[in-house]
Amino acid sequence: MKFITITLALVVVQAAAFTVPATKQYTTALDSSASSYDAATAATSSLSIWDKSTPIKVQGGSLKTWSFTNPPMERVQVSMRTDGRPLESMLELWEGPDNTPQKIGIYIEEGSMRPFTAVIETPRPGQNAIAIYNTGYLEFPLDACVEADNGDGASSLGSAPEKLGGMSIPKLIQGGSLNTYPFAPSVESVQVLLKTDGRPLNARVELLQGPSNNKQVMEVYSEDGLERPFFAVMETPGVGNIIRVVNKAPVEFPLTAHVEPYLVEAGSADTVADSWENGEGSSFLLSPPM
């Protein structure tokens, strides 16, 4: 009888040792309340683009295109990642033959820890297409997902640039100058919006982690920074993260930059100290990592 009692006690101790730890809680710095959506839409919005779309593998040195003709779309979310290797690519918006109104050159040191996520505006209906060139070596393939939003509220995109532009104060960056934005370790990701008054947009966005240590670089060009602004979400794991925005255009072409936290660890002291307006709803771009 004594032997049976000891055996049961050991089973209870071993079971307690394998208790699943509580998941990390996050909040989003953007007000993304789903009160205006029904339950089905809210459930869909809580999924990331990787859950709702089938990734397409783009081998090194190759090209993949996505065409959108019917129904007309208002914007496109583009996400890219790797299995931990570097990510180098060129993202282009094609509007008809021989017309590329927007292009983004991308370099990421580690494409699994810091996947690329951006929203491409397509205000003019017609023969729009997204082209992704994998400019890396053959040994460095990437996975890409492209999701269109036709304005019916059914996708997970929302109007990200409008929401961010309405909740933050922009910083004017003159041509040839730059501005930096440091972030606390509790900030898991940062949202960046660049726009102009209708003039061309030519900028470089960098994620630094230490002196001259580029973890992510995006070379951005748009022929009309008002009609087609640049919006992206940059993952910022670890400490010492700084976003640097450089206006590469001449002095006659200033730009306005909105750089704000996007995903912040819930309950952190930095959230209260920096007065970030964290919404309690689900993110409309990416689900919080578990």
Steps between C-alpha positions, in 0.01 A plus 500: 500500500785736587667423165177588310472834687858597411443406133188718475687794654776470239245496217340823631841675527597396145168621359544838668846532346349496150244777556467716187630853574271797454528668162643848467236771479525780245308813411510697179585868495243564231131530586364191326170447676276258311172649623387587147552144374300186552634196683610321183700801379663546841601133507651530151690817593669322791679272254828599343551506126705180531195321646256621232718480188720231351863622487672494163867406498716729288841350426814712495541690174139446389183711462139446609201721412147536638238661272178667620240601245155417640369618739690829523723512809589798719818364659712187531680351796833338414690280744831321450712278721773237488593199714763704685725596210550854363221650290584717199228595253347771284127566533329690216150622423417471131217714361461412137785429258837664572364701795649444847366773731643346818793275587666387823844344533520279809787356703442307825780330688275225640173448315336277761548724803421817303256421217408775255146639511373799301181646356509613137230748399336446159260796463445468126301198378639317204776257415683503833762239583748435778844374397753351742858439388714286727835671447681264737702193411340172392564360848281772658134445400220701659129446570256771389131566569293765321147587611275754328246727668208619288350726766222269622647465849536124469879489491740547788657814355285794601613847398832492682654823366187704577477367857865565577490844335202598714643393836859632489681829437715483183864601486608710202827374350656731245675370190851375579438473875408220740326430828539217754246337731622284794263245655484318833555120524127449571415618144469182293434674166487851353274650232645745249302730270677727248314740272539826308269774375479338156864521402722195450605303809859378514612375839694237691368338819746315722469289814817534707600293801826646616743734321499449123326164539220488241252222568254616232521751215225614260565725200165661416393680182151624412421738216218654708547487878148624568314258277731210579657548844732243652378300799682208665517315830853419618568233761732626778605207723771553759636825643658813357271527195507828306306589186683741267316676217712668232349729236711430191321757285625856434415777743196598288330167585430472875306210650297443815571195717276326755700248706313348794494175703274238347518198731591560866537245776195531727556617856846643437606816682598661168139487380385733777812715517491587128120550490448261210137458400475124497177355364350184645381356168686267267756633256370543146836410345674234703386291794712531817764226519420223748 
